[in-house]
């Protein structure tokens, strides 16, 4: 009888362990991600041609404007910091007796998104770098021809009452180079 109990016990143990055991197996992977400080600026390369003239005898030449140029930006900034765009004349000289002003209109965000900042009042362009747009955070304007900040250049007599006599006709147009610079984030230009 002991032999039969022992045999029965062995059969039960064999049946219990004969089934397949299934265990869950997992694996992991370590992934590194980063978002670097990123900054790009470009224009749509629209030509800006300005000519002073008048069609009325006795009238001063009138100021002229061009708003065909747009500035596109892609910006990723570290938290709590902002960029700014400045402008200045790097080549050529604004003709005597005249002034060239520049103003930016805020980007419409039609094809972009983020923190586009605020625009400054019109600046009189010179060889001194001046603030045009400030408070640009993580933002992109879009890449279309008319995406971005619209720039308006206006050129005309500086002060007709006192400086008009300085304006002189030229046979060859004066070419000016305007530099637009977007800054590294500094957190102080919001």
C-alpha positions in Angstrom: 0.0 0.0 0.0 2.8 2.3 0.7 4.1 1.6 -2.8 0.7 2.4 -4.3 0.5 5.7 -2.3 4.0 6.6 -3.3 3.3 5.8 -7.0 0.1 7.9 -6.8 2.0 10.7 -5.3 4.6 10.5 -8.1 1.9 10.5 -10.7 0.3 13.6 -9.2 3.6 15.4 -9.0 4.5 14.5 -12.6 1.1 15.7 -13.9 1.4 18.9 -11.9 4.8 19.8 -13.4 4.2 18.5 -16.9 2.2 21.6 -18.0 4.1 24.5 -19.6 4.7 27.5 -17.4 4.4 30.9 -19.1 6.2 33.9 -17.7 6.0 37.6 -18.9 9.3 38.8 -20.4 10.1 42.5 -20.7 12.9 44.5 -22.1 13.7 48.3 -21.8 15.5 50.9 -23.7 17.1 54.2 -22.6 16.3 57.0 -25.0 17.9 60.4 -24.8 16.1 63.5 -26.2 17.1 67.1 -26.3 15.8 70.4 -27.7 18.7 72.7 -28.4 18.6 76.5 -28.4 17.7 77.2 -32.1 17.6 80.4 -34.0 17.2 81.2 -37.7 16.3 84.4 -39.6 15.7 85.1 -43.3 13.9 87.5 -45.5 11.7 86.8 -48.5 14.3 88.8 -50.6 11.7 91.2 -51.9 13.4 94.1 -53.7 13.0 97.5 -52.0 13.4 100.4 -54.4 12.6 103.9 -53.2 12.7 107.1 -55.5 12.0 110.6 -54.3 10.1 112.7 -56.8 7.2 115.1 -57.2 4.7 115.8 -60.0 3.6 119.2 -58.8 5.6 122.4 -59.5 6.5 124.1 -56.2 6.0 121.0 -54.1 8.7 119.2 -52.0 9.5 115.7 -52.9 7.3 113.3 -50.9 8.3 110.4 -48.7 7.9 107.0 -50.3 7.4 103.6 -48.6 7.8 99.9 -49.5 6.2 97.1 -47.5 7.1 94.1 -49.7 9.7 92.6 -47.4 9.0 90.0 -44.7 11.3 88.6 -42.1 10.9 84.9 -41.2 12.1 83.5 -37.9 12.4 80.1 -36.2 13.3 80.3 -32.5 13.5 77.9 -29.6 14.6 79.6 -26.4 15.4 78.2 -23.0 12.6 78.8 -20.5 12.0 82.4 -19.5 14.3 83.9 -22.0 13.6 85.9 -25.2 15.2 87.1 -28.3 15.2 90.5 -30.1 15.7 91.6 -33.7 17.8 94.7 -34.3 18.6 96.6 -37.5 21.3 99.0 -38.8 23.0 100.2 -42.0 26.1 98.2 -42.7 26.8 99.4 -46.2 26.3 102.7 -47.9 25.1 106.0 -46.4 21.6 107.5 -46.3 21.8 110.5 -48.6 22.2 113.9 -46.9 18.9 115.8 -46.1 16.9 112.5 -46.1 16.1 109.8 -43.6 15.2 106.1 -43.9 12.9 104.7 -41.3 12.0 101.1 -40.7 9.0 99.6 -38.8 7.9 96.0 -38.4 4.3 94.7 -38.1 3.7 91.8 -35.9 3.6 88.4 -37.6 0.1 87.3 -38.2 0.7 83.7 -37.0 -1.4 82.5 -39.9 1.2 79.8 -40.6 3.2 80.0 -37.4 2.8 79.8 -33.7 4.4 80.6 -30.4 5.5 83.8 -28.6 6.0 86.3 -31.4 7.0 89.3 -29.1 6.2 92.9 -29.7 7.4 95.5 -32.3 9.1 98.8 -31.5 8.0 102.2 -32.8 9.6 103.2 -36.2 13.4 103.6 -36.1 15.5 105.9 -38.1 18.1 103.7 -39.7 21.8 104.5 -39.2 25.1 102.8 -38.5 23.9 102.3 -34.9 22.1 99.0 -34.1 18.5 99.6 -33.0 15.8 97.5 -31.5 13.1 96.5 -34.0 11.3 93.6 -32.3 11.6 92.3 -28.8 10.2 89.4 -26.6 10.5 86.7 -29.2 10.2 83.3 -27.4 9.8 79.9 -28.8 8.2 80.8 -32.1 8.1 80.1 -35.8 6.6 82.4 -38.5 5.9 80.0 -41.4 7.8 79.8 -44.6 5.5 81.4 -47.1 6.5 84.4 -49.2 4.3 86.7 -47.0 4.8 84.9 -43.7 6.6 86.6 -40.8 7.0 90.2 -39.7 6.2 92.7 -42.5 8.8 95.4 -42.8 8.0 98.9 -44.0 10.8 101.1 -45.2 10.0 104.8 -45.6 12.4 107.3 -47.2 12.0 111.0 -47.5 13.2 114.5 -46.7 14.5 114.6 -43.1 13.2 118.1 -42.3 12.1 120.1 -45.4 12.2 123.4 -43.5 15.8 123.1 -42.5 17.5 120.3 -44.5 15.9 120.4 -47.9 18.9 122.2 -49.4 21.1 119.2 -48.6 19.2 116.8 -50.9 21.1 116.4 -54.2 20.1 114.5 -57.4 22.3 111.5 -58.3 22.9 109.8 -61.6 23.5 106.4 -59.9 21.2 105.2 -57.2 22.6 104.7 -53.7 22.6 101.2 -52.5 22.2 100.6 -48.8 22.8 97.3 -46.9 20.5 96.8 -43.9 21.6 94.1 -41.4 18.8 92.4 -39.4 20.2 90.5 -36.4 18.4 88.1 -34.1 20.0 87.9 -30.6 20.8 85.0 -28.4 18.3 84.6 -25.6 19.1 86.9 -22.7 15.9 87.0 -20.7 15.9 90.8 -20.5 14.2 91.9 -23.6 10.6 90.9 -23.1 
